[in-house]
Amino acid sequence: MAAKAPRRRRENPKNVKKFKKKVCYFCREKIDHIDYKDAAVLRKYMSDRAKIRARRVTGNCTQHQRQVAIAIRNAREMALLPYVGQG
């Protein structure tokens, strides 16, 4: 007879961390168009290795995350942002 798997402990509600939901910056500021020429804003959505940050990290909504990704790709093509980070 196989041994039973140990039961997982139930979390104490007092010890569970509550997190604050991130709000899309572009929705909050009512920005409808993301410009590829605005490298300062786009750099906030890139890692130090020049990778595009995920939606769950940045807090963007789906629509704006797609627009950010396209704007970053265009800015890379125009040599405003790097393809690969330092390192």
PDB file of N, CA, C and O in Angstrom:
ATOM      1  N   MET A   1       0.837  -1.186   0.000  1.00  0.00           N
ATOM      2  CA  MET A   1       0.000   0.000   0.000  1.00  0.00           C
ATOM      3  C   MET A   1       0.886   1.256   0.000  1.00  0.00           C
ATOM      4  O   MET A   1       1.821   1.359   0.794  1.00  0.00           O
ATOM      5  N   ALA A   2       0.590   2.195  -0.883  1.00  0.00           N
ATOM      6  CA  ALA A   2       1.396   3.408  -1.015  1.00  0.00           C
ATOM      7  C   ALA A   2       1.108   4.364   0.141  1.00  0.00           C
ATOM      8  O   ALA A   2      -0.014   4.450   0.639  1.00  0.00           O
ATOM      9  N   ALA A   3       2.152   5.074   0.550  1.00  0.00           N
ATOM     10  CA  ALA A   3       2.000   6.039   1.639  1.00  0.00           C
ATOM     11  C   ALA A   3       1.251   7.268   1.135  1.00  0.00           C
ATOM     12  O   ALA A   3       1.410   7.675  -0.016  1.00  0.00           O
ATOM     13  N   LYS A   4       0.441   7.851   2.002  1.00  0.00           N
ATOM     14  CA  LYS A   4      -0.303   9.050   1.636  1.00  0.00           C
ATOM     15  C   LYS A   4       0.620  10.262   1.633  1.00  0.00           C
ATOM     16  O   LYS A   4       1.571  10.349   2.411  1.00  0.00           O
ATOM     17  N   ALA A   5       0.316  11.179   0.750  1.00  0.00           N
ATOM     18  CA  ALA A   5       1.078  12.429   0.706  1.00  0.00           C
ATOM     19  C   ALA A   5       0.719  13.267   1.930  1.00  0.00           C
ATOM     20  O   ALA A   5      -0.438  13.271   2.352  1.00  0.00           O
ATOM     21  N   PRO A   6       1.679  13.970   2.502  1.00  0.00           N
ATOM     22  CA  PRO A   6       1.376  14.772   3.693  1.00  0.00           C
ATOM     23  C   PRO A   6       0.387  15.887   3.350  1.00  0.00           C
ATOM     24  O   PRO A   6       0.423  16.456   2.260  1.00  0.00           O
ATOM     25  N   ARG A   7      -0.484  16.180   4.292  1.00  0.00           N
ATOM     26  CA  ARG A   7      -1.468  17.245   4.088  1.00  0.00           C
ATOM     27  C   ARG A   7      -0.794  18.604   4.176  1.00  0.00           C
ATOM     28  O   ARG A   7       0.130  18.811   4.962  1.00  0.00           O
ATOM     29  N   ARG A   8      -1.276  19.517   3.355  1.00  0.00           N
ATOM     30  CA  ARG A   8      -0.739  20.873   3.388  1.00  0.00           C
ATOM     31  C   ARG A   8      -1.436  21.646   4.498  1.00  0.00           C
ATOM     32  O   ARG A   8      -2.630  21.476   4.743  1.00  0.00           O
ATOM     33  N   ARG A   9      -0.671  22.490   5.157  1.00  0.00           N
ATOM     34  CA  ARG A   9      -1.232  23.287   6.228  1.00  0.00           C
ATOM     35  C   ARG A   9      -2.086  24.404   5.652  1.00  0.00           C
ATOM     36  O   ARG A   9      -1.759  24.974   4.611  1.00  0.00           O
ATOM     37  N   ARG A  10      -3.147  24.703   6.312  1.00  0.00           N
ATOM     38  CA  ARG A  10      -4.011  25.809   5.902  1.00  0.00           C
ATOM     39  C   ARG A  10      -3.392  27.114   6.395  1.00  0.00           C
ATOM     40  O   ARG A  10      -2.956  27.210   7.542  1.00  0.00           O
ATOM     41  N   GLU A  11      -3.357  28.103   5.530  1.00  0.00           N
ATOM     42  CA  GLU A  11      -2.758  29.390   5.885  1.00  0.00           C
ATOM     43  C   GLU A  11      -3.623  30.115   6.912  1.00  0.00           C
ATOM     44  O   GLU A  11      -4.852  30.107   6.836  1.00  0.00           O
ATOM     45  N   ASN A  12      -2.962  30.726   7.852  1.00  0.00           N
ATOM     46  CA  ASN A  12      -3.637  31.546   8.834  1.00  0.00           C
ATOM     47  C   ASN A  12      -3.989  32.878   8.169  1.00  0.00           C
ATOM     48  O   ASN A  12      -3.106  33.531   7.613  1.00  0.00           O
ATOM     49  N   PRO A  13      -5.257  33.296   8.212  1.00  0.00           N
ATOM     50  CA  PRO A  13      -5.648  34.534   7.514  1.00  0.00           C
ATOM     51  C   PRO A  13      -4.871  35.764   7.987  1.00  0.00           C
ATOM     52  O   PRO A  13      -4.738  36.727   7.233  1.00  0.00           O
ATOM     53  N   LYS A  14      -4.365  35.752   9.199  1.00  0.00           N
ATOM     54  CA  LYS A  14      -3.610  36.904   9.692  1.00  0.00           C
ATOM     55  C   LYS A  14      -2.235  36.985   9.032  1.00  0.00           C
ATOM     56  O   LYS A  14      -1.670  38.071   8.904  1.00  0.00           O
ATOM     57  N   ASN A  15      -1.696  35.837   8.612  1.00  0.00           N
ATOM     58  CA  ASN A  15      -0.352  35.805   8.047  1.00  0.00           C
ATOM     59  C   ASN A  15      -0.323  35.965   6.532  1.00  0.00           C
ATOM     60  O   ASN A  15       0.752  36.129   5.955  1.00  0.00           O
ATOM     61  N   VAL A  16      -1.465  35.921   5.886  1.00  0.00           N
ATOM     62  CA  VAL A  16      -1.512  36.014   4.434  1.00  0.00           C
ATOM     63  C   VAL A  16      -1.316  37.468   4.022  1.00  0.00           C
ATOM     64  O   VAL A  16      -2.025  38.358   4.490  1.00  0.00           O
ATOM     65  N   LYS A  17      -0.338  37.698   3.134  1.00  0.00           N
ATOM     66  CA  LYS A  17      -0.064  39.057   2.675  1.00  0.00           C
ATOM     67  C   LYS A  17      -1.087  39.468   1.636  1.00  0.00           C
ATOM     68  O   LYS A  17      -1.413  38.701   0.730  1.00  0.00           O
ATOM     69  N   LYS A  18      -1.581  40.664   1.769  1.00  0.00           N
ATOM     70  CA  LYS A  18      -2.508  41.204   0.785  1.00  0.00           C
ATOM     71  C   LYS A  18      -1.715  42.140  -0.115  1.00  0.00           C
ATOM     72  O   LYS A  18      -0.915  42.945   0.362  1.00  0.00           O
ATOM     73  N   PHE A  19      -1.942  42.030  -1.408  1.00  0.00           N
ATOM     74  CA  PHE A  19      -1.213  42.870  -2.336  1.00  0.00           C
ATOM     75  C   PHE A  19      -2.160  43.868  -2.980  1.00  0.00           C
ATOM     76  O   PHE A  19      -3.359  43.627  -3.119  1.00  0.00           O
ATOM     77  N   LYS A  20      -1.581  44.993  -3.366  1.00  0.00           N
ATOM     78  CA  LYS A  20      -2.350  46.048  -4.002  1.00  0.00           C
ATOM     79  C   LYS A  20      -2.344  45.812  -5.506  1.00  0.00           C
ATOM     80  O   LYS A  20      -1.285  45.617  -6.102  1.00  0.00           O
ATOM     81  N   LYS A  21      -3.521  45.828  -6.118  1.00  0.00           N
ATOM     82  CA  LYS A  21      -3.630  45.604  -7.551  1.00  0.00           C
ATOM     83  C   LYS A  21      -3.013  46.781  -8.292  1.00  0.00           C
ATOM     84  O   LYS A  21      -3.301  47.940  -7.994  1.00  0.00           O
ATOM     85  N   LYS A  22      -2.152  46.464  -9.270  1.00  0.00           N
ATOM     86  CA  LYS A  22      -1.525  47.518 -10.065  1.00  0.00           C
ATOM     87  C   LYS A  22      -2.532  48.043 -11.076  1.00  0.00           C
ATOM     88  O   LYS A  22      -3.334  47.290 -11.629  1.00  0.00           O
ATOM     89  N   VAL A  23      -2.475  49.327 -11.301  1.00  0.00           N
ATOM     90  CA  VAL A  23      -3.394  49.974 -12.236  1.00  0.00           C
ATOM     91  C   VAL A  23      -2.593  50.400 -13.457  1.00  0.00           C
ATOM     92  O   VAL A  23      -1.461  50.869 -13.340  1.00  0.00           O
ATOM     93  N   CYS A  24      -3.187  50.234 -14.611  1.00  0.00           N
ATOM     94  CA  CYS A  24      -2.532  50.605 -15.867  1.00  0.00           C
ATOM     95  C   CYS A  24      -2.254  52.114 -15.877  1.00  0.00           C
ATOM     96  O   CYS A  24      -3.161  52.929 -15.709  1.00  0.00           O
ATOM     97  N   TYR A  25      -0.987  52.459 -16.076  1.00  0.00           N
ATOM     98  CA  TYR A  25      -0.558  53.862 -16.095  1.00  0.00           C
ATOM     99  C   TYR A  25      -1.265  54.630 -17.205  1.00  0.00           C
ATOM    100  O   TYR A  25      -1.682  55.770 -17.003  1.00  0.00           O
ATOM    101  N   PHE A  26      -1.401  54.016 -18.370  1.00  0.00           N
ATOM    102  CA  PHE A  26      -1.968  54.691 -19.530  1.00  0.00           C
ATOM    103  C   PHE A  26      -3.475  54.892 -19.385  1.00  0.00           C
ATOM    104  O   PHE A  26      -4.011  55.897 -19.853  1.00  0.00           O
ATOM    105  N   CYS A  27      -4.157  53.956 -18.749  1.00  0.00           N
ATOM    106  CA  CYS A  27      -5.591  54.132 -18.494  1.00  0.00           C
ATOM    107  C   CYS A  27      -5.809  55.218 -17.443  1.00  0.00           C
ATOM    108  O   CYS A  27      -6.716  56.041 -17.570  1.00  0.00           O
ATOM    109  N   ARG A  28      -4.978  55.215 -16.412  1.00  0.00           N
ATOM    110  CA  ARG A  28      -5.103  56.184 -15.330  1.00  0.00           C
ATOM    111  C   ARG A  28      -4.874  57.607 -15.831  1.00  0.00           C
ATOM    112  O   ARG A  28      -5.578  58.534 -15.432  1.00  0.00           O
ATOM    113  N   GLU A  29      -3.880  57.774 -16.711  1.00  0.00           N
ATOM    114  CA  GLU A  29      -3.563  59.103 -17.247  1.00  0.00           C
ATOM    115  C   GLU A  29      -4.355  59.433 -18.509  1.00  0.00           C
ATOM    116  O   GLU A  29      -4.183  60.506 -19.089  1.00  0.00           O
ATOM    117  N   LYS A  30      -5.218  58.518 -18.935  1.00  0.00           N
ATOM    118  CA  LYS A  30      -6.059  58.689 -20.128  1.00  0.00           C
ATOM    119  C   LYS A  30      -5.227  58.970 -21.383  1.00  0.00           C
ATOM    120  O   LYS A  30      -5.543  59.862 -22.171  1.00  0.00           O
ATOM    121  N   ILE A  31      -4.152  58.184 -21.548  1.00  0.00           N
ATOM    122  CA  ILE A  31      -3.296  58.282 -22.731  1.00  0.00           C
ATOM    123  C   ILE A  31      -3.781  57.240 -23.726  1.00  0.00           C
ATOM    124  O   ILE A  31      -3.815  56.051 -23.410  1.00  0.00           O
ATOM    125  N   ASP A  32      -4.158  57.672 -24.927  1.00  0.00           N
ATOM    126  CA  ASP A  32      -4.706  56.726 -25.896  1.00  0.00           C
ATOM    127  C   ASP A  32      -3.663  56.253 -26.903  1.00  0.00           C
ATOM    128  O   ASP A  32      -3.809  55.171 -27.471  1.00  0.00           O
ATOM    129  N   HIS A  33      -2.610  57.042 -27.137  1.00  0.00           N
ATOM    130  CA  HIS A  33      -1.594  56.662 -28.111  1.00  0.00           C
ATOM    131  C   HIS A  33      -0.225  56.632 -27.435  1.00  0.00           C
ATOM    132  O   HIS A  33       0.153  57.583 -26.750  1.00  0.00           O
ATOM    133  N   ILE A  34       0.515  55.547 -27.627  1.00  0.00           N
ATOM    134  CA  ILE A  34       1.853  55.415 -27.059  1.00  0.00           C
ATOM    135  C   ILE A  34       2.845  55.669 -28.189  1.00  0.00           C
ATOM    136  O   ILE A  34       2.861  54.945 -29.185  1.00  0.00           O
ATOM    137  N   ASP A  35       3.670  56.699 -28.029  1.00  0.00           N
ATOM    138  CA  ASP A  35       4.583  57.133 -29.079  1.00  0.00           C
ATOM    139  C   ASP A  35       5.925  56.428 -28.937  1.00  0.00           C
ATOM    140  O   ASP A  35       6.488  56.386 -27.843  1.00  0.00           O
ATOM    141  N   TYR A  36       6.439  55.878 -30.023  1.00  0.00           N
ATOM    142  CA  TYR A  36       7.719  55.170 -29.989  1.00  0.00           C
ATOM    143  C   TYR A  36       8.887  56.127 -29.759  1.00  0.00           C
ATOM    144  O   TYR A  36       9.968  55.697 -29.358  1.00  0.00           O
ATOM    145  N   LYS A  37       8.678  57.417 -30.009  1.00  0.00           N
ATOM    146  CA  LYS A  37       9.752  58.400 -29.850  1.00  0.00           C
ATOM    147  C   LYS A  37       9.965  58.806 -28.394  1.00  0.00           C
ATOM    148  O   LYS A  37      10.972  59.434 -28.068  1.00  0.00           O
ATOM    149  N   ASP A  38       9.040  58.457 -27.529  1.00  0.00           N
ATOM    150  CA  ASP A  38       9.136  58.784 -26.101  1.00  0.00           C
ATOM    151  C   ASP A  38       9.909  57.685 -25.379  1.00  0.00           C
ATOM    152  O   ASP A  38       9.325  56.850 -24.687  1.00  0.00           O
ATOM    153  N   ALA A  39      11.220  57.697 -25.548  1.00  0.00           N
ATOM    154  CA  ALA A  39      12.079  56.634 -25.025  1.00  0.00           C
ATOM    155  C   ALA A  39      12.093  56.601 -23.502  1.00  0.00           C
ATOM    156  O   ALA A  39      12.250  55.530 -22.917  1.00  0.00           O
ATOM    157  N   ALA A  40      11.934  57.742 -22.849  1.00  0.00           N
ATOM    158  CA  ALA A  40      11.966  57.781 -21.387  1.00  0.00           C
ATOM    159  C   ALA A  40      10.814  56.974 -20.788  1.00  0.00           C
ATOM    160  O   ALA A  40      10.999  56.257 -19.805  1.00  0.00           O
ATOM    161  N   VAL A  41       9.639  57.092 -21.375  1.00  0.00           N
ATOM    162  CA  VAL A  41       8.486  56.323 -20.884  1.00  0.00           C
ATOM    163  C   VAL A  41       8.667  54.843 -21.203  1.00  0.00           C
ATOM    164  O   VAL A  41       8.368  53.988 -20.369  1.00  0.00           O
ATOM    165  N   LEU A  42       9.148  54.537 -22.392  1.00  0.00           N
ATOM    166  CA  LEU A  42       9.288  53.137 -22.804  1.00  0.00           C
ATOM    167  C   LEU A  42      10.346  52.408 -21.990  1.00  0.00           C
ATOM    168  O   LEU A  42      10.229  51.201 -21.782  1.00  0.00           O
ATOM    169  N   ARG A  43      11.380  53.112 -21.520  1.00  0.00           N
ATOM    170  CA  ARG A  43      12.434  52.475 -20.717  1.00  0.00           C
ATOM    171  C   ARG A  43      11.889  51.919 -19.404  1.00  0.00           C
ATOM    172  O   ARG A  43      12.445  50.968 -18.855  1.00  0.00           O
ATOM    173  N   LYS A  44      10.802  52.508 -18.895  1.00  0.00           N
ATOM    174  CA  LYS A  44      10.198  51.998 -17.652  1.00  0.00           C
ATOM    175  C   LYS A  44       9.625  50.603 -17.850  1.00  0.00           C
ATOM    176  O   LYS A  44       9.456  49.860 -16.884  1.00  0.00           O
ATOM    177  N   TYR A  45       9.329  50.243 -19.083  1.00  0.00           N
ATOM    178  CA  TYR A  45       8.716  48.954 -19.388  1.00  0.00           C
ATOM    179  C   TYR A  45       9.722  47.952 -19.937  1.00  0.00           C
ATOM    180  O   TYR A  45       9.346  46.943 -20.534  1.00  0.00           O
ATOM    181  N   MET A  46      11.019  48.241 -19.726  1.00  0.00           N
ATOM    182  CA  MET A  46      12.089  47.338 -20.149  1.00  0.00           C
ATOM    183  C   MET A  46      12.951  46.998 -18.943  1.00  0.00           C
ATOM    184  O   MET A  46      13.130  47.817 -18.041  1.00  0.00           O
ATOM    185  N   SER A  47      13.486  45.777 -18.938  1.00  0.00           N
ATOM    186  CA  SER A  47      14.391  45.368 -17.866  1.00  0.00           C
ATOM    187  C   SER A  47      15.781  45.936 -18.132  1.00  0.00           C
ATOM    188  O   SER A  47      16.016  46.559 -19.167  1.00  0.00           O
ATOM    189  N   ASP A  48      16.697  45.718 -17.196  1.00  0.00           N
ATOM    190  CA  ASP A  48      18.062  46.196 -17.392  1.00  0.00           C
ATOM    191  C   ASP A  48      18.765  45.445 -18.514  1.00  0.00           C
ATOM    192  O   ASP A  48      19.772  45.915 -19.043  1.00  0.00           O
ATOM    193  N   ARG A  49      18.235  44.273 -18.879  1.00  0.00           N
ATOM    194  CA  ARG A  49      18.773  43.498 -20.003  1.00  0.00           C
ATOM    195  C   ARG A  49      18.056  43.816 -21.313  1.00  0.00           C
ATOM    196  O   ARG A  49      18.236  43.118 -22.311  1.00  0.00           O
ATOM    197  N   ALA A  50      17.246  44.870 -21.307  1.00  0.00           N
ATOM    198  CA  ALA A  50      16.513  45.371 -22.474  1.00  0.00           C
ATOM    199  C   ALA A  50      15.411  44.423 -22.935  1.00  0.00           C
ATOM    200  O   ALA A  50      15.050  44.415 -24.112  1.00  0.00           O
ATOM    201  N   LYS A  51      14.879  43.629 -22.018  1.00  0.00           N
ATOM    202  CA  LYS A  51      13.737  42.779 -22.354  1.00  0.00           C
ATOM    203  C   LYS A  51      12.457  43.521 -21.977  1.00  0.00           C
ATOM    204  O   LYS A  51      12.443  44.305 -21.028  1.00  0.00           O
ATOM    205  N   ILE A  52      11.401  43.275 -22.713  1.00  0.00           N
ATOM    206  CA  ILE A  52      10.120  43.913 -22.425  1.00  0.00           C
ATOM    207  C   ILE A  52       9.529  43.234 -21.191  1.00  0.00           C
ATOM    208  O   ILE A  52       9.414  42.010 -21.139  1.00  0.00           O
ATOM    209  N   ARG A  53       9.159  44.039 -20.205  1.00  0.00           N
ATOM    210  CA  ARG A  53       8.601  43.488 -18.966  1.00  0.00           C
ATOM    211  C   ARG A  53       7.194  42.948 -19.206  1.00  0.00           C
ATOM    212  O   ARG A  53       6.469  43.436 -20.072  1.00  0.00           O
ATOM    213  N   ALA A  54       6.820  41.937 -18.431  1.00  0.00           N
ATOM    214  CA  ALA A  54       5.522  41.284 -18.571  1.00  0.00           C
ATOM    215  C   ALA A  54       4.401  42.168 -18.025  1.00  0.00           C
ATOM    216  O   ALA A  54       4.638  43.097 -17.252  1.00  0.00           O
ATOM    217  N   ARG A  55       3.208  41.864 -18.435  1.00  0.00           N
ATOM    218  CA  ARG A  55       2.031  42.605 -18.009  1.00  0.00           C
ATOM    219  C   ARG A  55       1.824  42.528 -16.505  1.00  0.00           C
ATOM    220  O   ARG A  55       1.465  43.519 -15.869  1.00  0.00           O
ATOM    221  N   ARG A  56       2.049  41.359 -15.944  1.00  0.00           N
ATOM    222  CA  ARG A  56       1.839  41.189 -14.501  1.00  0.00           C
ATOM    223  C   ARG A  56       2.856  41.970 -13.686  1.00  0.00           C
ATOM    224  O   ARG A  56       2.611  42.282 -12.521  1.00  0.00           O
ATOM    225  N   VAL A  57       4.001  42.290 -14.292  1.00  0.00           N
ATOM    226  CA  VAL A  57       5.029  43.077 -13.607  1.00  0.00           C
ATOM    227  C   VAL A  57       4.719  44.566 -13.724  1.00  0.00           C
ATOM    228  O   VAL A  57       4.821  45.301 -12.742  1.00  0.00           O
ATOM    229  N   THR A  58       4.342  45.010 -14.915  1.00  0.00           N
ATOM    230  CA  THR A  58       4.116  46.437 -15.145  1.00  0.00           C
ATOM    231  C   THR A  58       2.739  46.894 -14.678  1.00  0.00           C
ATOM    232  O   THR A  58       2.572  48.053 -14.298  1.00  0.00           O
ATOM    233  N   GLY A  59       1.752  46.002 -14.701  1.00  0.00           N
ATOM    234  CA  GLY A  59       0.407  46.376 -14.298  1.00  0.00           C
ATOM    235  C   GLY A  59      -0.417  46.973 -15.426  1.00  0.00           C
ATOM    236  O   GLY A  59      -1.507  47.493 -15.187  1.00  0.00           O
ATOM    237  N   ASN A  60       0.088  46.906 -16.647  1.00  0.00           N
ATOM    238  CA  ASN A  60      -0.660  47.450 -17.786  1.00  0.00           C
ATOM    239  C   ASN A  60      -1.842  46.559 -18.137  1.00  0.00           C
ATOM    240  O   ASN A  60      -1.844  45.361 -17.853  1.00  0.00           O
ATOM    241  N   CYS A  61      -2.846  47.166 -18.761  1.00  0.00           N
ATOM    242  CA  CYS A  61      -3.943  46.369 -19.297  1.00  0.00           C
ATOM    243  C   CYS A  61      -3.465  45.722 -20.604  1.00  0.00           C
ATOM    244  O   CYS A  61      -2.422  46.098 -21.139  1.00  0.00           O
ATOM    245  N   THR A  62      -4.209  44.777 -21.101  1.00  0.00           N
ATOM    246  CA  THR A  62      -3.802  44.015 -22.282  1.00  0.00           C
ATOM    247  C   THR A  62      -3.574  44.915 -23.495  1.00  0.00           C
ATOM    248  O   THR A  62      -2.570  44.789 -24.195  1.00  0.00           O
ATOM    249  N   GLN A  63      -4.507  45.813 -23.730  1.00  0.00           N
ATOM    250  CA  GLN A  63      -4.435  46.686 -24.907  1.00  0.00           C
ATOM    251  C   GLN A  63      -3.183  47.564 -24.859  1.00  0.00           C
ATOM    252  O   GLN A  63      -2.465  47.679 -25.852  1.00  0.00           O
ATOM    253  N   HIS A  64      -2.926  48.177 -23.714  1.00  0.00           N
ATOM    254  CA  HIS A  64      -1.779  49.063 -23.613  1.00  0.00           C
ATOM    255  C   HIS A  64      -0.461  48.296 -23.581  1.00  0.00           C
ATOM    256  O   HIS A  64       0.557  48.803 -24.051  1.00  0.00           O
ATOM    257  N   GLN A  65      -0.464  47.091 -23.037  1.00  0.00           N
ATOM    258  CA  GLN A  65       0.764  46.295 -23.046  1.00  0.00           C
ATOM    259  C   GLN A  65       1.168  45.954 -24.476  1.00  0.00           C
ATOM    260  O   GLN A  65       2.353  45.972 -24.809  1.00  0.00           O
ATOM    261  N   ARG A  66       0.185  45.643 -25.324  1.00  0.00           N
ATOM    262  CA  ARG A  66       0.475  45.375 -26.731  1.00  0.00           C
ATOM    263  C   ARG A  66       1.042  46.613 -27.408  1.00  0.00           C
ATOM    264  O   ARG A  66       2.009  46.531 -28.164  1.00  0.00           O
ATOM    265  N   GLN A  67       0.428  47.770 -27.130  1.00  0.00           N
ATOM    266  CA  GLN A  67       0.903  49.021 -27.730  1.00  0.00           C
ATOM    267  C   GLN A  67       2.312  49.359 -27.261  1.00  0.00           C
ATOM    268  O   GLN A  67       3.122  49.852 -28.045  1.00  0.00           O
ATOM    269  N   VAL A  68       2.617  49.098 -25.979  1.00  0.00           N
ATOM    270  CA  VAL A  68       3.960  49.336 -25.445  1.00  0.00           C
ATOM    271  C   VAL A  68       4.964  48.443 -26.154  1.00  0.00           C
ATOM    272  O   VAL A  68       6.040  48.899 -26.540  1.00  0.00           O
ATOM    273  N   ALA A  69       4.618  47.171 -26.328  1.00  0.00           N
ATOM    274  CA  ALA A  69       5.529  46.230 -26.983  1.00  0.00           C
ATOM    275  C   ALA A  69       5.814  46.659 -28.423  1.00  0.00           C
ATOM    276  O   ALA A  69       6.958  46.602 -28.874  1.00  0.00           O
ATOM    277  N   ILE A  70       4.789  47.082 -29.134  1.00  0.00           N
ATOM    278  CA  ILE A  70       4.963  47.526 -30.520  1.00  0.00           C
ATOM    279  C   ILE A  70       5.812  48.800 -30.555  1.00  0.00           C
ATOM    280  O   ILE A  70       6.685  48.941 -31.411  1.00  0.00           O
ATOM    281  N   ALA A  71       5.555  49.730 -29.623  1.00  0.00           N
ATOM    282  CA  ALA A  71       6.324  50.977 -29.580  1.00  0.00           C
ATOM    283  C   ALA A  71       7.795  50.703 -29.258  1.00  0.00           C
ATOM    284  O   ALA A  71       8.681  51.348 -29.817  1.00  0.00           O
ATOM    285  N   ILE A  72       8.056  49.757 -28.367  1.00  0.00           N
ATOM    286  CA  ILE A  72       9.449  49.408 -28.038  1.00  0.00           C
ATOM    287  C   ILE A  72      10.135  48.802 -29.251  1.00  0.00           C
ATOM    288  O   ILE A  72      11.290  49.122 -29.532  1.00  0.00           O
ATOM    289  N   ARG A  73       9.440  47.932 -29.971  1.00  0.00           N
ATOM    290  CA  ARG A  73      10.029  47.332 -31.183  1.00  0.00           C
ATOM    291  C   ARG A  73      10.332  48.390 -32.228  1.00  0.00           C
ATOM    292  O   ARG A  73      11.378  48.347 -32.875  1.00  0.00           O
ATOM    293  N   ASN A  74       9.413  49.348 -32.397  1.00  0.00           N
ATOM    294  CA  ASN A  74       9.654  50.441 -33.354  1.00  0.00           C
ATOM    295  C   ASN A  74      10.825  51.306 -32.911  1.00  0.00           C
ATOM    296  O   ASN A  74      11.649  51.705 -33.735  1.00  0.00           O
ATOM    297  N   ALA A  75      10.907  51.598 -31.626  1.00  0.00           N
ATOM    298  CA  ALA A  75      12.000  52.429 -31.109  1.00  0.00           C
ATOM    299  C   ALA A  75      13.341  51.713 -31.260  1.00  0.00           C
ATOM    300  O   ALA A  75      14.359  52.355 -31.517  1.00  0.00           O
ATOM    301  N   ARG A  76      13.350  50.406 -31.106  1.00  0.00           N
ATOM    302  CA  ARG A  76      14.581  49.640 -31.328  1.00  0.00           C
ATOM    303  C   ARG A  76      15.003  49.720 -32.792  1.00  0.00           C
ATOM    304  O   ARG A  76      16.184  49.865 -33.106  1.00  0.00           O
ATOM    305  N   GLU A  77      14.029  49.626 -33.666  1.00  0.00           N
ATOM    306  CA  GLU A  77      14.311  49.693 -35.104  1.00  0.00           C
ATOM    307  C   GLU A  77      14.889  51.055 -35.488  1.00  0.00           C
ATOM    308  O   GLU A  77      15.728  51.148 -36.384  1.00  0.00           O
ATOM    309  N   MET A  78      14.443  52.100 -34.811  1.00  0.00           N
ATOM    310  CA  MET A  78      14.930  53.460 -35.078  1.00  0.00           C
ATOM    311  C   MET A  78      16.173  53.798 -34.254  1.00  0.00           C
ATOM    312  O   MET A  78      16.643  54.936 -34.278  1.00  0.00           O
ATOM    313  N   ALA A  79      16.699  52.823 -33.533  1.00  0.00           N
ATOM    314  CA  ALA A  79      17.907  52.960 -32.708  1.00  0.00           C
ATOM    315  C   ALA A  79      17.730  53.946 -31.549  1.00  0.00           C
ATOM    316  O   ALA A  79      18.692  54.588 -31.128  1.00  0.00           O
ATOM    317  N   LEU A  80      16.508  54.065 -31.039  1.00  0.00           N
ATOM    318  CA  LEU A  80      16.260  54.891 -29.856  1.00  0.00           C
ATOM    319  C   LEU A  80      16.415  54.065 -28.578  1.00  0.00           C
ATOM    320  O   LEU A  80      16.727  54.605 -27.516  1.00  0.00           O
ATOM    321  N   LEU A  81      16.195  52.751 -28.688  1.00  0.00           N
ATOM    322  CA  LEU A  81      16.340  51.834 -27.563  1.00  0.00           C
ATOM    323  C   LEU A  81      17.226  50.672 -27.994  1.00  0.00           C
ATOM    324  O   LEU A  81      17.280  50.339 -29.178  1.00  0.00           O
ATOM    325  N   PRO A  82      17.926  50.047 -27.037  1.00  0.00           N
ATOM    326  CA  PRO A  82      18.813  48.937 -27.395  1.00  0.00           C
ATOM    327  C   PRO A  82      18.044  47.635 -27.606  1.00  0.00           C
ATOM    328  O   PRO A  82      16.966  47.429 -27.048  1.00  0.00           O
ATOM    329  N   TYR A  83      18.630  46.761 -28.429  1.00  0.00           N
ATOM    330  CA  TYR A  83      18.097  45.409 -28.589  1.00  0.00           C
ATOM    331  C   TYR A  83      18.525  44.532 -27.428  1.00  0.00           C
ATOM    332  O   TYR A  83      17.740  43.726 -26.928  1.00  0.00           O
ATOM    333  N   VAL A  84      19.783  44.688 -26.994  1.00  0.00           N
ATOM    334  CA  VAL A  84      20.341  43.872 -25.922  1.00  0.00           C
ATOM    335  C   VAL A  84      20.970  44.783 -24.898  1.00  0.00           C
ATOM    336  O   VAL A  84      21.651  45.748 -25.245  1.00  0.00           O
ATOM    337  N   GLY A  85      20.737  44.470 -23.605  1.00  0.00           N
ATOM    338  CA  GLY A  85      21.306  45.291 -22.543  1.00  0.00           C
ATOM    339  C   GLY A  85      22.773  45.035 -22.336  1.00  0.00           C
ATOM    340  O   GLY A  85      23.345  44.142 -22.961  1.00  0.00           O
ATOM    341  N   GLN A  86      23.389  45.804 -21.468  1.00  0.00           N
ATOM    342  CA  GLN A  86      24.803  45.653 -21.169  1.00  0.00           C
ATOM    343  C   GLN A  86      24.996  44.411 -20.297  1.00  0.00           C
ATOM    344  O   GLN A  86      24.222  44.167 -19.372  1.00  0.00           O
ATOM    345  N   GLY A  87      26.019  43.641 -20.596  1.00  0.00           N
ATOM    346  CA  GLY A  87      26.304  42.496 -19.733  1.00  0.00           C
ATOM    347  C   GLY A  87      26.525  41.232 -20.436  1.00  0.00           C
ATOM    348  O   GLY A  87      26.772  40.207 -19.800  1.00  0.00           O
TER     349      GLY A  87
END
